[in-house]
Amino acid sequence: MMLYTGASTVARTGAGDSRSFEVKVGVHQGSVLSPLLFATVMDVVSSETRGGLPWELLYADDLVLIAETREQLHAKMAAWRVCLASKVLKINAGKTKVIVSRVSGGPMTSSGAWPCGVCGKGVAANSIQCTTCRKWVHRRCSGLKGSLQAASATFVCKRCRGDGLRPEEREAGLEVCGDTYEVVESFCYLGDMLGAEGGADAAVTSRVRSGWKKFRELAPFLTSKAPPLKMKGQVYTACVRSSMVYGCETWPTRVGHIQQMERAEMRMIRWMCGVSLADRLSSEELRRRVGVEGIGIVLRRHRLRWFGHVERKEDVNWVKRCTNVIVGGSTPVGQPRKTWQSSVSDDMRLLGVNARDVTDRAKWRRAIGRKQANPEQTGQRP
């Protein structure tokens, strides 16, 4: 209560301001006024420094500063630090992180039983083994054309040759007014994982991990034989899957991302049904028993629902304007990276809809609810 010692305020009315009176207690925890008052205070505190969208994102007390150069970021951090200090507030240096966006060249993160020697992601049958480091490499990472078997005796991967790969090094921390802010490769912001190289790799891995955490919390119920499978499917959809697909509306998902989430989901469903791979039951049959859709369909529906929501906004809205931002700089050699716009285009092509349909909300809702397009809409034979 020392916070309110000597504090006073007035009530503003249509007839003018009231007499000043002492403030003895604030709003209680959980009060409906708390978010409004907090947002009002932050708006007043940051009014002299705030630059606005799209270079500054202020959500409650979470702030994102975006700059094109290290010097610009340093200047913004210093300005915000001075502004908050004038209101007896400060930035938590321990929780503040710096991410340097780039195309590639950062520390390699290995995944899977057989990680690729170039990109670090798990390899499958379409791969070749390096004769120097003895690691398996994806065809797309090998740079080879034609038969992999013909080149297997003399193949050397890019990392062993040193072609086009920078030495792995961490960026130095950003120092502002005596505080040093750590440079990281990924950071969780509002529940979604952001990576330095963009894409949805970090987000998908984080969401799968969150899904498993929630599943294990509910495992005594979901793996019990007493409840009906349909009931367990409803609990799974409401509690576990909702955690797995949180924030998926903005993911540029590739085939590998969907497969990663499908593998995790099918392991959970088999556990709920009490079966194993040895029982030779198809994924469709297990989903039918539990009463859930494939997670790829759910991802597509959420992404298209968000796309329709954004497209119906005014052209001056910053959310809509940011979807059309053209990122400058050079692009790597090879196939362009998957973007959110290309993911939406693929989804609409699969369902046989176009961007003009978003103006009719009911029609758009019916269209994105389908699993695939009708044959007469795409010109294909049934």
N, C-alpha and C positions, 0 to 999 in steps of 0.2 A: 504493500500500500504506500510505500515511500514514493512511488512514482507520481502519486497525485498530491503530494505535499505542496501547498501553495498554489495549486492549479485552479484556475477559474475560467469561466466561459460565459457566453450570452446566447440567447435563443433568438434567431432571426425570424421575424414574422412579416406579414403583409403590411402591418402598421408601423414597422420599424423594429429595432433591436430592443430586447428586454434589458433589465438591469443585470449587472454582472453578479454571478453567484459562484460559490465554491464547488469544485468537483471533488467528491469524497470517494466515489467508487466507479469503476468502469463497467463495461458490459460483461456479463457472465460468459463462461466458456460454452460454446454452442449457440450463442445468441445469433439470430438472423441478421442483426446489425453488424456483427463482427467483420464479415467480408467486405461490406460496403464501406465501413469506416476505415478498414485497413487499406483498401484501394484508394480511398480519398486522400489518406495521409501520404501514401507513396506517390500519388499524382502531384500533390503540392510540393513534396520534398524534391522531386526530380524535374519540376517544371523548368528550372533555369538551365539544366544540362541536357535534358532528354532531346534526342534528335528525331526519334520516331522511326517508323517502318521505312524500308525493310532492314536497316542497318542496326537497329536496336529492338530487342524483344524483351518486354517487361511483363512478366506474369507473376502477380503477387510480389514476393521478394526474390524471385528467380530472374536474373538478368543475363541476357546474351548480347554481347557486343561483337559486331562483324566489321572487319576491316580488310582492305586489300594488301596492306603492307604492315610490317612489324612496327614501323614508326607511327602509323595511324592508330594502331591498337594501343600503343604506349600512351599516346596523347589522350585517347578516349578514357583509358583506365585512370590516368592521372586526373582528368576533369571530373569523373564520377567520384573519385576518392575525395577530392577537395569539396565537392558538393555535399556528399554525405557527412563529411567531418564537420561542416558548418552547422549541421542539424544534430550533432552528437551521435552520428551513426558511422559505421565503418564496414568495409568489405571483409568477409571472412576469407583470408588468404588460404587457409587449409582446404576449404571446399571449392575454391575457384581454380579452374583448369583452363589450359590453352590447347586448342587443336589447330594444327596447321594443315589445311586441305591440300591435297596433292593427287596426282594421277596414280603414281606407283612409286616404289623405291623405299618404302618403310620397312620396319622389321617384319620378317616373315613369320606368320603364325601357322603352325602345323595342326592338321586335323585329320581324323580318319585313321584306320589301321595302317594304311600305306600312303603317307603324305607325299605329294608331288615334290620333287627336288627343286622346282622353280617357284611355284606359287604357294606350296604348302598345303593345298587342299587334297582330300583323299582321291586316289586314282582307282579306276576300274579296269576293264579288259582292254580298252583302247588306249594303251600306254606303252612306253618303251623304257628300258633300263639304261642308265648312264654307265658307261664302261669305266669312268673315273671314280665317281662317288658311290656307285652302285645303288643309286636311288631311282625309283620309277618316276617317269615324267609323262604328263598328259600329252596327247597328240597336239593339242592347240598350243601347249607351252614348248613343244620341241622345235617348232619352226620347220618341220619336215613336210614334204609333199610326196605323195605316193605311198608305197609299201613300207610299213614300219619294220617288218621282218628283214627286208633287204638291207636296212641301215643299222640293225641291232648290233652287228659285230664291231662297228667303229663309232657309234654314237657317243657324243659328249654333250652334256646339257649346257644351257646358257650360263648357269652360275659357275660351272667349272671353267668355261671359256672366258667368262667375264664380259660377255657381249651385252651392252646396253643396260647393265645393272650397276647401280650406284652402291658404294659401300654402305652397310647398315650403320646408321648413326642417329642419335637422338638430338632433337633440337635443344638448344640451350634454353633454360627457363627465362621467363619474362620478368624483369625486375622493374618495379614501379615504387618510387618513394621508400626504398628500403625493404619492401616485401618482394619475395620471389615467388612467381606463380608457375606451377609445374606444367610442362608440355606433355600431353598424353596422346595415345593413339585412338582412344575411344572414350566416350563419356555418356552417362545416362542422364537425359534431360526430359523431365515430365514423363518418365516411364518408358521412353523410347531410347534405344542405344544409337548414338551417332558415332560414325567412324571417320578417320582422317581421309580415307580413300573413297568415301561415299558408298553408295550401294546399300544393300540390306543384309549383308553377311553378319555383321555384329548384332543387328536387331533380331534377326531370325534365331540366331544361337541363344541370345538372351531370353527371347520369348519361349523357346522350347524348354530352357532351364526353368523358367517361371512356371510353365505348365506342369512339369514333373514335380516341382515343389508343391503346387496345389494338389496334384493327384495323390501324392503321398500323405498329405494332410487328411484327405478324404478316403484313403485306401481302406480303412476298416469297413466303410459302407460300400464303396465301389467294388471291392473284391469279395464281398460277402455273397454267399449263395442264397440268402433269404430274400432280398428284394428282387422284384421282377427286373429283367434286363431293360425294359422300356423305361422304368423309373430311374435306373442307374444311368441310362442314356440322357435323361432330362437333367439330372444333377451334373453329369459330365459336361453337357452343353452349356449350362448356366454358370458353372464354377471353374471348370478346367479349361475348356476351349476358349471361353471369353478371355482368360488370362493369356492364352497362346496367341490370339489374334489381335491383342491390344495394339493399336497404332498401325495396323497393317494397311490402312487406307492410303498411306503415302509411300509404301514400299515399292521399289522397282523389282518385283520378284522374277527370278529366273527359274528354269525347270529344276535346277539343283535345290533351290530354296523350298519349292513345293514338295519335292521328294524328301527333303530333310524333315519337314513338318509331318508329312504323311507317315514316314517311318516311326516317328515318335508317337503319333496318334494311334497307329495300328498296334503298337506294342501295348498301349494302354487299353485298347478295346479287347485285344486278346486276353489280357489279364482280367478284365471285367467279365468276359465270357467264360473264363476258365479253360481256355484252349491254348494250344501251342502250334508252332509251324508244322510239327509232325502230323497234326490232324488234317492238313491239306484242305483247309476251308478258305475260300476266296475272301478277299477284303470286302467285296460287295455283299456277300452273304453275312458277314459279321456286322457290317454297318446296318444291314436290314434288321438283324436281330435286336440291335441296340436302338435303332431308330435315329441315326445321325447321318448327315450328309458328309461327303468327302470334304476335307479341309480346303482343297483347291477351289471348290465351288464357293465356299464361304469367303475365302480371300478375294475372289473375283467380285462377289456381290458387294462386299464392304468397299472395295476400291471404286466400283462404279457408282455406288450410292454417294460416296464423297465427291466423285467427279460431277455428278448431277447437282449436288449441293453447291459446289463452287461455280459451275457454269451458270447457274441461275442468279448469281450475284451481279451487282452492277460492275461495269467495266473499270470504274475508279477504285473498286475495293482492292486492298493490297493483297489479300489472299488469292484473288483471281489473277492479279497482275504478276505475282511471283511465279505462277505456273507457266508464264510465258517468258520468263527471264532467259536470256541467251548468255551462257557462261563463256567467257573468252578464254584465250590460251590455246596451246597446241594440244592435239589429240594423239594418242599412241597409235602405232601402226597396227592394222588388222581391223577386225569387226568392231564397230562402235559399241560402247558399253550400253547395257540395258538402262533405259530411262523410265521415269514414271509415265510420261506421255506415250511411249511405245507400249508399255504394259496396258494402258487404257485402250489404245488402238487395237491391240490383240484381243482384249476382252470384248470390245464392241464387235469386232469382226467375227468372233466365235458365236456371239449371240445374234448376229444379224441386225444390229441397231447402229445408229449414227448419232452424232452430237446434236443434231437438230431435234431429236426426240426428248431431250432433257427439259424442254419448255413445258411439256405436258407431264406433270408430276405423276399422275395416276398411270399413264402409259409407260413411263420410265420405270416405275416401281414394278409393274407387271413384267416388263422386259427383262430386268436384271434378276428377277426371281426364277427365271427358267434356267435349266441346267445347260442347254445348248439351243442353237437356233433351229427353227423349223426348216425342213428341206426346201419348201417353196420360197422361203425368204432369201436363202443363199443360192438358189438355183441348182442345188444338188438333188440327186435322186434319193428317194427314201430308202 
